[in-house]
């Protein structure tokens, strides 16, 4: 046994084993410290909600009318603090609905966001909107004058009611324009009428 312990190879193997144990213990301690250390990136993350961002809509405005679209939406931004704060202040991103490939009728469409850094995530509220896409029509109507004779002073009578122009054109969604049965022009005055009035 003494000869074995005095052997050079025995001492080399023991030294190698001790070096391996020491190396593993040091590295294991470093790994534990790294795992317990809070991520440096997480402290730089930020979450902000941008209120009342204008909602744009893309469609054929010459031939179609879109109703039901909210004017603004809220956008939740998440990402690096500097980028989030800059986006909140400048509001250089675009929130929109694309209806160019949508036909006439009622639809639920997704609200999309553009011109935002790839390092940020965004969530739009509401994420979808219900819209009605209708044909745009123009229809001509005759204008009827309307007058409350109770506004006349005692002993006076209304004659020769006239309106100019005699016709108007109304443009809008086909369903809405077809609901119009007449167009009236009403004279709105505060005092009794005892002379010619033009409004």
Secondary structure, DSSP 8 states (H G I E B T S, - for coil): -HHHHH-HHHHHHHHHHHHHHHHHHHHHHHHHHHHHS--TTGGGEEEEEEEEEEEEEES-TTTEEEES--SEEEEEEEEEHHHHHHHHHH---EEEEE-TT--SEEEEEE-EEES--TT-EEEEESSEEEEEEEEEEEEEEEEEEE--GGGB-TT--------SSSEEEEEEEHHHHHT---EEEE---SS-B-S----
